[in-house]
């Protein structure tokens, strides 16, 4: 599950899951939903990504920025995310999506430029895991 939270000029995104990996993936799904109606895209191909970070917060930030970067490089919308390996400083994942085609134009929304340090938090509370930040649109 992901949810949005109020921010004066951009959009706050919070991923919620049963693990840190799941929370990261849910936040990435929320970012992609800001960009397009992901329910209209498929798992046409996948890309394996790896990111590092000095701590779990920067790891999350680097993961989201890598997902956004890969979306631009492949001109694709990612619809599914699978964490293969995750520790405090390293994440390896597969992202699945579909290249944007001419018939998708009405499904595209707004471009997300980057995940930012604003409101960056990764934490556990009440048996759930959370990963949040503000994304620049």
Secondary structure, DSSP 8 states (H G I E B T S, - for coil): -EEEE--SSSEEEEEEESSHHHHHHHHHHHHHHHHB-GGG----EEEEEEEE-SSHHHHHHHHHHHHHHHHHHHTEEEEEEEEEEE-SSEEEEEEEEEE--GGGGGGB-----EE-STT-EEEEETTEEEEEEEEE-
